[in-house]
Amino acid sequence: MAVMNSEPMGYHPIPQPDEIGIREKEDAMGAYLMMFATLAVGLPFPIINLIAAFIYLYLNRKTSRFVHFHALQSLYSQIPVTLLNAGMVAWLIVILVSDHSFTSEFKGYLIMVGTANLIYFIFSLIAAAKARRGLFYYFVFFGRLAYHRAYLITSGSKKIAVNKPPII
């Protein structure tokens, strides 16, 4: 009969800024700055930013847990902004194609999307600056998700003794 360990696995220790190399800090900062690199291309196609963030995460996730955390947080925080932007683009296309007018609902949505993008840009710039210094900056909801995903000790990341001697 297998005995299950009821203790939580725990988390890997968080590195201090002086323990993180320059390259790791720059890679972590780059996760947030991807939005500026793809902004010109992504303006008519908001999904481009999300695809670029996913590719950046895929290419850099094994660099270090620090980079993995920041790339995940950047990706997670881009999802709602991308959905809002895609909704805006779709609504605008419908208005232009079907000869509808710009209603007050559309204008309100435009203001909401603009505000969400501004907040996202501000928080991403702060996170990029902190990452460059080797620090963590946790977004309200997405920081916890990214931390849990990047730093949780799983059975694959730490060897667990399967065949333990019997307890007498």
C-alpha positions, 0 to 999 in steps of 0.5 A, spaced: 500 500 500 502 506 497 503 512 503 501 519 500 505 524 503 501 529 506 506 535 506 505 540 501 511 540 496 513 547 497 516 552 492 523 553 490 527 559 493 526 566 490 533 568 488 536 575 490 538 580 485 545 579 486 544 572 485 541 573 478 546 574 472 545 580 467 543 576 461 537 573 466 535 580 468 535 582 461 531 576 458 526 578 464 525 585 462 525 583 455 518 579 456 515 586 458 518 589 452 515 585 447 509 589 447 513 595 444 516 590 439 510 588 436 506 594 437 506 597 430 505 590 427 499 588 432 495 595 432 491 592 427 491 585 429 491 585 437 493 577 437 500 578 434 502 581 441 499 575 444 503 570 439 509 574 440 509 573 448 507 566 447 513 565 443 518 569 448 515 564 453 517 558 449 524 560 447 526 563 454 522 558 459 528 554 461 533 560 462 531 560 469 525 560 474 526 568 474 525 569 467 520 564 466 516 567 472 516 574 468 515 571 461 509 568 464 506 574 468 507 578 461 503 573 457 498 572 463 497 579 463 496 580 456 490 575 455 485 580 457 488 586 454 488 582 447 481 580 448 479 587 449 483 589 443 480 584 439 473 585 441 474 593 439 477 591 432 471 586 431 466 591 433 470 597 429 470 592 423 462 591 424 461 598 424 465 600 418 462 594 414 455 594 415 454 602 415 453 603 422 454 609 426 459 610 432 454 609 438 455 611 445 456 604 447 462 603 442 465 610 445 464 607 452 468 601 450 473 605 446 475 609 453 475 602 457 479 599 452 484 605 452 484 605 459 486 598 460 491 598 455 494 604 458 494 601 465 497 595 462 503 599 459 504 602 465 504 596 469 509 593 464 514 598 464 514 598 472 515 590 472 520 591 466 524 596 470 524 592 476 526 585 472 532 589 470 534 590 477 533 583 479 527 584 483 520 581 482 513 585 481 507 582 482 501 584 478 494 583 482 492 576 479 497 574 474 503 575 479 500 569 483 499 565 478 506 566 474 509 565 481 506 558 482 507 556 475 514 558 475 517 556 483 512 550 485 516 544 486 513 538 482 515 531 482 519 532 476 523 538 479 525 534 485 527 527 486 522 524 490 524 517 494 519 512 491 522 506 495 523 508 502 525 503 507 519 501 512 518 505 518 519 500 524 
